[in-house]
């Protein structure tokens, strides 16, 4: 029964870790395109830092069950922080990860708050 309770947290942890690895490797250039213009000139740093954060948060969700409440709060803060990248992608009409229309980018914006909740 314990594994059933932990499954959503483990799935989210794996997804975060996988995405974080993508920030550092194969998807690095695509993630750079999503960095808000406010950070112009620091795109690579932002992508690398957020990738490391995602990996650490993902692994923490999986391994540190005892601290799940605190970690979930950190994940919510992280999702809130990266939401600005999604807004920037929508406003600046940046095609990335198959989000190649305003409609698709807007729908993505609607789902982001669900991750925070």
C-alpha positions in Angstrom: 0.0 0.0 0.0 2.9 2.3 0.7 4.1 2.2 -2.9 0.7 3.2 -4.1 0.8 6.3 -1.9 4.3 7.1 -3.1 3.8 6.4 -6.8 2.8 9.9 -7.9 5.7 11.4 -6.0 8.1 8.9 -7.6 6.7 9.6 -11.1 7.1 13.3 -10.6 10.6 12.8 -9.2 11.6 10.7 -12.2 10.1 13.3 -14.6 12.0 16.1 -12.9 15.3 14.2 -12.9 14.9 13.2 -16.5 14.1 16.8 -17.5 17.0 18.1 -15.5 19.4 15.7 -17.3 18.0 17.1 -20.5 18.9 20.6 -19.4 22.5 19.5 -19.0 22.7 17.4 -22.2 20.6 16.9 -25.3 17.9 19.6 -24.8 20.2 22.3 -23.5 19.9 24.6 -26.6 16.1 24.2 -26.7 15.9 25.1 -23.0 18.1 28.2 -23.6 15.4 29.5 -26.0 12.9 29.5 -23.2 14.9 31.6 -20.8 13.2 35.0 -20.4 14.9 38.0 -22.0 15.4 39.5 -18.6 18.3 37.0 -18.3 19.8 37.8 -21.7 23.5 36.8 -21.7 23.0 34.4 -18.8 20.9 31.8 -20.7 23.4 29.0 -20.3 23.8 29.6 -16.6 20.0 29.7 -16.1 19.6 26.4 -18.0 22.4 24.6 -16.2 21.3 25.9 -12.7 17.7 24.9 -13.3 18.8 21.5 -14.6 20.8 20.8 -11.5 17.9 22.0 -9.4 15.5 19.7 -11.2 17.7 16.7 -10.8 18.2 17.4 -7.1 14.5 18.0 -6.5 13.6 14.9 -8.5 16.0 12.7 -6.6 14.8 14.2 -3.3 11.2 13.4 -4.1 12.2 9.8 -4.7 14.7 9.2 -1.9 13.8 11.6 1.0 10.2 10.4 1.8 10.6 11.6 5.4 10.9 15.2 4.2 8.3 15.0 1.5 6.3 18.0 2.8 9.3 20.3 2.7 10.4 18.9 -0.7 7.0 19.4 -2.2 7.0 23.0 -1.1 10.4 23.4 -2.8 9.1 21.8 -6.0 6.1 24.2 -5.9 8.5 27.2 -5.6 10.6 25.8 -8.4 7.6 25.4 -10.7 6.5 28.9 -9.9 10.0 30.3 -10.7 10.2 28.5 -14.1 6.6 29.6 -15.0 8.1 32.9 -16.1 10.1 31.0 -18.8 6.8 29.6 -20.1 5.2 33.0 -20.1 8.2 34.3 -22.0 7.9 31.5 -24.5 4.3 32.5 -25.1 4.9 36.2 -25.3 7.9 36.0 -27.5 6.4 33.2 -29.7 9.3 30.8 -29.1 8.9 27.4 -30.8 10.3 24.7 -28.5 9.4 21.2 -27.5 6.6 21.0 -30.1 5.0 24.1 -28.8 4.9 25.8 -32.2 1.6 27.8 -32.0 0.2 30.5 -29.7 -2.7 28.1 -28.9 -0.4 25.3 -27.7 1.8 27.6 -25.8 -1.2 29.1 -24.1 -2.7 25.7 -23.2 0.7 24.9 -21.6 0.4 28.0 -19.5 -3.0 26.9 -18.2 -1.6 23.5 -17.0 1.5 24.9 -15.2 -0.4 26.1 -12.1 -1.7 22.5 -11.7 1.9 21.4 -11.1 2.2 24.0 -8.4 -1.0 22.9 -6.7 
